[in-house]
């Protein structure tokens, strides 16, 4: 991709809770401005589009750059999405936004090339460009949060697959007779190793003697992955044991991916991985116990470096690559 110091792009990240936008200077990855607002999807798509357009207008104004200098708008969004047609189809975390033609709306508003991609794919590209995967050619990005998402960087490029379906690593099955997943399959990885899964485990195992019980004010159903992290920080034996088990289950899935993809590096991010000190050792131990091919000990497993900026940075870089491919 050819770059000059004048090349600028807008990167957007749309989640169920917040929408964020940046202006990125492509040559050095500098964020010239950043702004976040609440998504408020339940207020309807018309309100959401209006507020998103205002968000982009404001962040470009804050960056103090000319609109003519903005080359394109990249949008990362939680799925499911129709990436070929530029539609959001996510009634789960973006209620009322089903079949929303986000790309057409933004192209109409700004007359700029616009690209929609999965939020995990965007974050993968961000970490590869400027974060933990910088300088590698083959990388697997894994986000462990409410579910498990992923993005693949192969031969230095974001791999999107046939009809842009690649990267749904949370839905490879660890047990075809396991718990039913909302995707229609059984035993999906995220049914065992996501934030939602570990919260359910803790809810079933907690007792009045546990710190988790006290953090949840005696209401086990209120326990979250964040609470498990808090209790683990305080040395709670149950929370530490749950995180060790989580690391083992994440390690099993990563071992499968090593045998399929054999990347140089795995980059783990997401809310659950904020407690990586209690999870990563178990992941690494499990992976090395299950290694199949010689040389896999050189594959690195690390946490992400960009935090909440990974998605918006990756979305901005993605639209620039999209533009260059059109030229």
C-alpha positions as CSV (number, residue, x, y, z in Angstrom):
1,X,0.0,0.0,0.0
2,X,1.4,3.4,-1.0
3,X,1.4,5.9,1.7
4,X,2.1,9.6,2.2
5,X,1.9,11.8,5.3
6,X,-1.2,13.4,3.9
7,X,-3.3,10.2,3.7
8,X,-6.1,10.2,6.3
9,X,-8.9,7.9,7.0
10,X,-11.8,7.6,9.4
11,X,-12.1,4.4,11.5
12,X,-15.4,3.6,13.2
13,X,-16.2,0.8,15.7
14,X,-19.9,0.1,16.4
15,X,-20.8,-2.1,19.4
16,X,-23.9,-2.7,21.4
17,X,-23.0,-0.2,24.0
18,X,-20.8,2.4,22.3
19,X,-19.8,3.8,18.9
20,X,-16.3,5.2,18.5
21,X,-14.6,7.1,15.6
22,X,-11.1,8.2,14.9
23,X,-9.2,10.1,12.3
24,X,-6.0,8.2,11.5
25,X,-2.9,9.4,9.7
26,X,-2.0,6.3,7.8
27,X,1.8,6.8,7.4
28,X,2.6,6.7,11.1
29,X,-0.6,5.4,12.7
30,X,-1.2,8.6,14.6
31,X,-4.7,9.1,15.9
32,X,-5.5,12.8,15.3
33,X,-8.8,12.7,17.1
34,X,-11.0,10.2,18.9
35,X,-14.6,10.4,20.1
36,X,-17.0,7.9,21.6
37,X,-20.8,8.1,22.1
38,X,-23.5,5.7,23.3
39,X,-25.0,3.5,20.6
40,X,-28.6,3.5,21.9
41,X,-29.6,1.0,19.2
42,X,-33.1,0.5,20.8
43,X,-34.0,4.0,19.7
44,X,-34.0,2.8,16.1
45,X,-31.8,2.8,13.0
46,X,-32.8,6.3,11.9
47,X,-31.6,7.8,15.2
48,X,-28.5,5.6,15.1
49,X,-27.5,6.7,11.6
50,X,-28.1,10.3,12.4
51,X,-25.9,10.1,15.5
52,X,-23.2,8.2,13.7
53,X,-23.0,10.8,11.0
54,X,-22.7,13.5,13.6
55,X,-20.0,11.5,15.4
56,X,-17.9,11.3,12.2
57,X,-18.5,15.0,11.5
58,X,-17.3,15.9,15.0
59,X,-14.2,13.7,15.0
60,X,-13.1,15.1,11.7
61,X,-13.7,18.7,13.0
62,X,-11.7,17.8,16.2
63,X,-8.8,16.6,14.1
64,X,-8.7,20.0,12.4
65,X,-8.3,18.5,8.9
66,X,-10.0,19.3,5.6
67,X,-12.8,16.9,4.6
68,X,-11.2,16.6,1.2
69,X,-8.2,15.0,2.9
70,X,-10.2,12.1,4.2
71,X,-9.9,9.3,1.7
72,X,-12.4,6.8,3.2
73,X,-14.4,5.5,6.1
74,X,-13.9,2.0,7.6
75,X,-16.5,0.6,9.9
76,X,-16.0,-2.4,12.2
77,X,-19.2,-3.7,13.7
78,X,-20.3,-6.7,15.8
79,X,-22.0,-9.3,13.7
80,X,-23.8,-11.0,12.0
81,X,-23.2,-8.8,9.0
82,X,-23.8,-9.0,5.3
83,X,-20.3,-7.7,4.2
84,X,-21.0,-8.1,0.5
85,X,-24.0,-5.8,0.6
86,X,-22.8,-3.6,3.5
87,X,-25.6,-4.5,5.9
88,X,-25.8,-4.8,9.6
89,X,-27.9,-7.9,10.5
90,X,-27.5,-8.0,14.3
91,X,-30.7,-8.2,16.3
92,X,-28.7,-9.5,19.3
93,X,-26.6,-6.6,20.4
94,X,-28.0,-4.0,18.0
95,X,-31.8,-4.5,18.2
96,X,-33.9,-2.8,15.5
97,X,-30.8,-2.4,13.2
98,X,-31.5,-5.6,11.3
99,X,-30.7,-5.3,7.5
100,X,-29.5,-1.7,8.1
101,X,-27.6,-0.6,4.9
102,X,-24.8,1.2,6.9
103,X,-22.4,1.5,3.9
104,X,-25.1,3.1,1.7
105,X,-26.0,5.6,4.4
106,X,-22.4,6.7,5.0
107,X,-21.6,6.9,1.3
108,X,-24.6,9.0,0.7
109,X,-23.8,11.3,3.7
110,X,-20.1,11.8,2.9
111,X,-19.5,10.7,-0.7
112,X,-16.4,8.7,0.4
113,X,-15.4,5.1,-0.2
114,X,-16.8,3.1,2.8
115,X,-16.0,-0.4,3.9
116,X,-17.8,-2.6,6.5
117,X,-16.1,-5.5,8.2
118,X,-16.5,-7.6,11.3
119,X,-15.3,-5.9,14.5
120,X,-12.9,-8.8,15.3
121,X,-11.4,-8.6,11.8
122,X,-10.9,-4.9,12.2
123,X,-9.2,-5.4,15.6
124,X,-7.0,-8.1,14.1
125,X,-5.8,-5.7,11.4
126,X,-5.2,-3.0,14.0
127,X,-3.1,-5.2,16.2
128,X,-1.2,-6.4,13.1
129,X,-0.5,-2.9,11.8
130,X,0.4,-1.2,15.1
131,X,0.1,-3.6,18.0
132,X,1.3,-6.9,19.3
133,X,1.4,-8.5,15.8
134,X,3.4,-5.8,14.1
135,X,6.1,-7.2,11.8
136,X,4.7,-10.7,11.5
137,X,3.3,-12.2,8.4
138,X,0.9,-14.8,9.9
139,X,-1.2,-13.9,12.9
140,X,-4.4,-15.2,14.6
141,X,-6.3,-12.6,16.6
142,X,-8.7,-13.9,19.3
143,X,-11.1,-11.7,21.3
144,X,-12.4,-13.3,24.5
145,X,-15.4,-11.4,25.7
146,X,-19.2,-12.1,25.8
147,X,-18.3,-14.6,23.0
148,X,-15.2,-15.5,21.1
149,X,-14.3,-13.8,17.9
150,X,-11.3,-13.8,15.7
151,X,-9.4,-12.5,12.7
152,X,-6.8,-14.1,10.5
153,X,-3.8,-12.3,9.0
154,X,-2.2,-14.6,6.4
155,X,0.8,-13.6,4.4
156,X,0.6,-10.1,5.7
157,X,-3.0,-9.6,4.6
158,X,-6.4,-9.8,6.4
159,X,-7.9,-13.1,5.3
160,X,-11.7,-12.7,4.9
161,X,-12.5,-15.9,3.0
162,X,-15.3,-16.9,0.7
163,X,-18.1,-14.3,1.0
164,X,-16.0,-12.7,3.8
165,X,-17.0,-15.5,6.3
166,X,-13.5,-16.3,7.7
167,X,-12.5,-15.8,11.3
168,X,-15.6,-17.2,13.1
169,X,-13.2,-19.2,15.3
170,X,-15.5,-19.1,18.3
171,X,-17.8,-21.5,16.5
172,X,-15.5,-24.4,15.9
173,X,-16.7,-27.3,17.9
174,X,-14.9,-28.9,20.8
175,X,-17.6,-31.4,21.3
176,X,-20.3,-32.2,18.8
177,X,-22.5,-33.5,21.6
178,X,-21.9,-30.4,23.8
179,X,-24.2,-27.6,24.8
180,X,-26.4,-26.1,22.0
181,X,-25.1,-22.8,20.6
182,X,-27.2,-20.0,19.3
183,X,-25.5,-20.5,15.9
184,X,-27.3,-23.8,15.5
185,X,-24.3,-26.1,16.3
186,X,-23.3,-27.9,19.5
187,X,-20.2,-27.6,21.6
188,X,-18.8,-24.4,20.1
189,X,-15.6,-23.1,21.6
190,X,-17.3,-20.0,23.0
191,X,-19.9,-22.1,24.8
192,X,-17.0,-23.3,27.0
193,X,-14.4,-20.5,27.0
194,X,-16.1,-17.1,26.7
195,X,-16.9,-14.6,29.4
196,X,-20.5,-15.8,29.3
197,X,-19.4,-19.4,29.8
198,X,-17.2,-18.7,32.7
199,X,-19.8,-16.6,34.4
200,X,-22.3,-19.5,34.2
201,X,-19.7,-21.8,35.7
202,X,-19.1,-19.4,38.6
203,X,-22.8,-19.0,39.1
204,X,-23.2,-22.8,39.5
205,X,-20.2,-23.3,41.8
206,X,-20.2,-20.3,44.1
207,X,-21.0,-20.7,47.8
208,X,-21.7,-18.2,50.6
209,X,-18.0,-18.6,51.6
210,X,-16.7,-17.4,48.2
211,X,-15.7,-13.8,47.5
212,X,-17.9,-14.0,44.4
213,X,-21.0,-14.5,46.6
214,X,-20.2,-11.3,48.4
215,X,-19.4,-9.4,45.2
216,X,-22.8,-10.5,43.8
217,X,-24.5,-9.6,47.1
218,X,-25.7,-13.1,47.6
219,X,-27.2,-13.3,44.1
220,X,-25.2,-15.9,42.1
221,X,-27.1,-15.2,38.9
222,X,-25.5,-11.7,39.0
223,X,-21.9,-12.9,38.8
224,X,-20.0,-11.7,35.7
225,X,-16.6,-12.4,34.3
226,X,-15.5,-9.0,35.6
227,X,-16.4,-10.1,39.1
228,X,-14.4,-13.3,38.7
229,X,-11.4,-11.1,37.7
230,X,-11.9,-8.9,40.8
231,X,-12.1,-11.9,43.1
232,X,-9.1,-13.5,41.5
233,X,-7.1,-10.3,42.1
234,X,-8.0,-10.8,45.8
235,X,-6.8,-14.5,45.8
236,X,-10.2,-16.1,45.8
237,X,-9.5,-19.9,45.3
238,X,-12.7,-20.5,43.3
239,X,-12.1,-17.7,40.9
240,X,-8.5,-18.7,40.4
241,X,-9.5,-22.3,39.7
242,X,-12.2,-21.1,37.1
243,X,-9.6,-19.0,35.3
244,X,-7.2,-21.9,35.2
245,X,-9.9,-24.0,33.6
246,X,-10.7,-21.2,31.2
247,X,-7.0,-21.1,30.2
248,X,-7.0,-24.8,29.6
249,X,-10.1,-24.6,27.4
250,X,-8.7,-21.7,25.5
251,X,-5.5,-23.6,25.1
252,X,-7.4,-26.6,23.5
253,X,-8.9,-24.3,20.9
254,X,-5.6,-22.6,20.2
255,X,-4.0,-26.0,19.8
256,X,-6.6,-26.8,17.1
257,X,-5.8,-23.5,15.3
258,X,-2.1,-24.2,15.5
259,X,-2.6,-27.4,13.6
260,X,-4.8,-25.7,11.0
261,X,-3.1,-22.3,10.5
262,X,0.4,-22.5,12.2
263,X,0.7,-18.7,12.6
264,X,3.8,-17.0,14.0
265,X,1.7,-15.4,16.8
266,X,-1.6,-15.5,18.6
267,X,-2.8,-12.2,19.9
268,X,-5.5,-12.4,22.6
269,X,-7.7,-9.5,23.6
270,X,-11.2,-8.7,24.9
271,X,-12.7,-8.0,28.3
272,X,-11.9,-11.4,29.8
273,X,-8.3,-11.1,28.8
274,X,-7.9,-8.1,31.1
275,X,-7.3,-10.9,33.7
276,X,-4.6,-12.5,31.5
277,X,-2.2,-12.9,34.5
278,X,-4.5,-15.6,35.8
279,X,-5.4,-17.2,32.4
280,X,-2.3,-17.0,30.1
281,X,-0.1,-19.4,32.0
282,X,-2.7,-22.1,31.7
283,X,-3.2,-21.4,28.0
284,X,0.5,-21.8,27.3
285,X,0.9,-24.9,29.4
286,X,-2.1,-26.6,27.7
287,X,-0.9,-25.7,24.2
288,X,2.6,-27.1,24.8
289,X,1.2,-30.3,26.3
290,X,-0.9,-30.8,23.2
291,X,1.6,-29.7,20.5
292,X,1.6,-31.9,17.5
293,X,4.2,-30.5,15.1
294,X,7.9,-29.9,15.8
295,X,8.8,-26.3,16.0
296,X,5.5,-25.1,17.5
297,X,7.4,-24.0,20.6
298,X,8.4,-20.9,18.6
299,X,4.8,-19.8,18.1
300,X,4.1,-16.9,20.5
301,X,0.9,-16.4,22.5
302,X,0.6,-12.8,23.8
303,X,-2.0,-10.3,24.8
304,X,-3.0,-7.3,22.6
305,X,-1.4,-3.9,22.9
306,X,-4.0,-1.5,21.5
307,X,-7.0,-2.1,23.8
308,X,-10.1,-0.2,22.7
309,X,-8.2,1.4,19.8
310,X,-7.6,-1.9,17.9
311,X,-10.9,-1.9,16.1
312,X,-11.0,1.7,15.0
313,X,-7.4,1.6,13.8
314,X,-7.9,-1.6,11.9
315,X,-11.1,-0.2,10.3
316,X,-9.2,2.8,9.1
317,X,-6.4,0.8,7.6
318,X,-8.9,-1.6,6.0
319,X,-10.6,1.1,4.0
320,X,-7.3,2.4,2.8
321,X,-6.3,-1.0,1.5
322,X,-9.8,-1.3,-0.1
323,X,-9.2,2.1,-1.8
324,X,-5.8,1.0,-3.1
325,X,-7.2,-2.2,-4.5
326,X,-9.7,-0.2,-6.5
327,X,-7.1,2.1,-8.1
